Amino acid sequence: MRELSVLIVVVLGVHLVSAQQFATLMKQCHEQFLDRFNECFISAVKRMQPTLVKGNPELNVPSLDPLHMGNISFTQREGPVTVDAFYSDVAVSGVADFDIKYLDLNLQNGSMLFGVTVPSILVRGQYKIGGRVFELPVVGEGAFGTNLTALTVSGYGEVRPHQGFLRIGNIVLDFSFKTLSTKMHNLFPDNQVLSDTIHHFLNNNHEALAAEIRPEVSRQLSIFFAQIFNRILPTVPAAVPRGASINTNDKHRKKTLQDMALRRNDQSVRG
């Protein structure tokens, strides 16, 4: 791994300053470190990370922090949480501090497995909501802010060539987080006691709430991370050899193979 780190430092210096340098690194990754392409790619992204905050026109990468997600509709019609919500002008701060713990870009079968952590994210925007949360009525419209800490996301996506580069889609993922705190202004504008009650319940029962809305939150997070990865993957030429990281020298491919072996073993035991 030392040779890989030295290469990245030499090519990129302290930070990524041009698209040409990143293209050079990608060329070096698949020419000299094809058997550890995932490691090389992740190291390059980490060097690139500071530029994601303000964006990089040369790489056609807009600003990632805050990440502007526009409008989001959220509907839950079953179980103890039944709400219709609409969020507008949604912006997410803290995304640029993401840490890729695991990534296996497998161009042989067109897939990407990943594991990402984010220390803290702050979601802000406008909301309009109506419904019930565990028998408590919820209605309001105004500004909102939600903070999540220790967000961990693991998932799978399909990777395909797109206009000469790579693009990810059909992401399926799961998530966990340590704490959640939210504030919805103008929630029950005529009843501050009920507003305080709802906020107290949401902020102190986030695990139960997350369990009820997990499918819809996972779907929204899939869109969210597709935006992030599709601002990074276009820097990777689709011409990267399909045999990248095909052997087990790459630690991320090793993890994939180990996880697959464990699943097969579990299935055989159950069978």
N, C-alpha and C positions, 0 to 999 in steps of 0.2 A: 504493500500500500504506500510505502514511502516514495517509490518512483512515481506513482500516480499523483501524489500530493505535490511533488517537486515540479512535475510537468505543468500542473494547473497554476501554480504560483508563477512559474516562468512565463507561461503564455498570457496569463491574465494580470499579473502584478497584484496590486492591492485590491483593485476592483475592476469590473468589466467596464471598458470605456468605448468599445466599438463593436458593431456587428461582425466586422471582419475577424476580430480576435476570437469571438465566440465560434464563428464558423471554422476557424483554424483549430480550436480546441476539439470541436466535434470531429473534424477530420483526423486529428491525432487520436481521439478516443477509439474510433473504429479501425484505425490503421495499426496502432500500437497496443491498445488495451481492449481489443474486441472481446476477449474472454472475461473482462471485468467491466463491460460497457455500462452497466447500471451504476456501479460505484463511481465511474468517471463522470457520468451524466449528473448524478446527485451532487458531486463535488463542484461541478461547473455551475449548477443551479444555485448552490449556496454562495458561490462567488458573485453570482449575478443578482442575488437577493437585494442588495442595497439599491440597485437601479430600478427594482420593481416598485419601490415606494413612490418615486417620481415619474416612472415610466421611462421608456427608451424608444424614441422615434425610429432609430436605425433598425431596431428589431421589431418595429411595429407593435410594441408593447405599451399600452396605455397605463396610466397610474393604477397601481393595485391597492393603494392604501391612501384614502378610503376607496373601497370597491363599491361602485355605484351599481345597484341591482335593479333600479327602476321600480316597477310595481309588482306586488306579489299577492296572489289570492290564496286564502287558506280556508278550507272547508272540512269540518268533521261532523258527521251526521250520526255516528253510532257510539254507544257506550255512555259513560257518565259525563263525557265532555262533548257537547254538541254546540259548535260555534260556526258562524260565517264571519270571516274577517277579510278586510282588504287593507293592504299596506302600500303606501305610495312614497316616492322619493326616498327609497331605502338605501342607506349607505352603511357599509360595514368597515369599521376601523380595527386595526390590530392584525389584519390578515398577513401583512408583510413579515410578521415575526414567526411564520409557520416553520416547522422543522420536519423535514421528510425523514422519518425513521426507517422506512422500508419502501422500496420501489423496485418492481420487477417488470421491465418493459420487454415483453416477449413478442418479437416481430414474426416469429414462426407461426404462432396461432392468433396474432392480432389482438393481444390482451395486455392490460397493465394492472398489476396488483399494487396497492399502495397503503401505507400507514403514515398518517400525518398528525402532529400535535400542534396546537396553538395555545400559548399561555393564557391569553385573554382576548376576547373580541367584544366590541361595543357596536350594537345595531341601533341605528336611529332612523326616524322617519315620521310619517303621518299614518294614523290608523283609523279604521272604522270597524266596530265589532258588535255583534249581537249574538246571544245564545245563553247557554248555561254551562257552568263548570262545577261538577259534583253538587248539583242541585242549587247552586248559587247563580242567580241571574247576572249576566254580564252585558252591559250596553254602554257605548261611549264612542267619542270621535275627537281626535286631536293629535298632539305630538306624543311620541313614545320613545323610550330608550331601554334597551335590554343588554345586560352584561353577562357573558358566560366566561367562566374560568376553567383552565385545564381541559380544554376541548381535545378529545382524541377521536380520530376518524379513521376507519379502515374500510377498504372497498376494492371494487373490481370495475374495470371499464374496457370497452372495445376500442382498439386503436386501429385507424385506417389512414392510408395516404389521402391527402386533401390538398390539391393544387401544389403538388411537389413537396409538401411537408406532411407532418403527422397531426392527427386530430383525434380526440377521445370523445366517446359518446356512450349512451346506455349504461351509465354508472349505477352500480348497486352498492350501497354502503350501510354501515352501522356506526353508531357514535356513542360517546359517553362524555360527561362533563362533571366537574366537581361542584360548582355552585352556579346559581342563576339568580339574578336580581332584575326586576323589571319595574318600570314606572310608566303608567299610561295617564297622561294629563287629560283632564275633563272626563274621566270615567265617573259616571253618575254625578254630573255637575250639581245636582240638587240634593245629594245625599252623601256627605263626606264620610259619615260613619260606614256606610256600605262600601264606598270606594276604598277606605282603609282596610276593611275586612277582606275584600277581594285581593288587594295587594299583599296583605299579610299571608293569606292562604297560598297564593301563587308563589311567593318568595320562600315559603317554608315547606312547601310540598312539591317541589319541582321534580323529584324523582317519580312520584306517582303520576304527575301531570305528563312528564316525558314518556312514561310507559304507555299512556293512553293515546298520545298523539305521535308516537314514534314513526309509523308508516308515512304520515304526511310530512313530518320534519325531515325524515330521511330523503324523501323525494325533493324537498326544497334544498337540502344540503347537497344532493347530487347535482342540481343545477348550479349551485354555488361553486362547488369544486370543479365542475366542468369548465366554468368561466376561468378559474385560476389556472388549471392545467392547459387549457387552450390558449392561454397567454404565454405559456412556456414551451409547449410542444411545437408550435410553429418555428421554433429555432432549431429543431432537429430535422434534418433532411430525410425525406422518405427513402432516400437511397442508402441509408444505413443498412449494412448487410443483415439479412434475416437471421444469420447465425450468431448475432451479438449475444454474449453471455450464455452461449448454449451449453458450455460445460459448467462444472461446479466450482471453478475458481472464484466466481463472483459470489460474494457473501449473501446478496439478496436473492440470487437464484437458488443458492443452498437453502435459504429459509423456505422458499416456495416448495422445493422438493421435499424438505423435511415435513412441512405442514401437510403436503399431499400424502406422504407415507403414513403420518399419524391418522389422517382421516380414513385411509384405506384399512388401517389396522383396526380402528374403531368400528368400521362397518363390518369387517370380518368377525369381530368379537360379537357384535349384535346379531349377525347372521347365524 
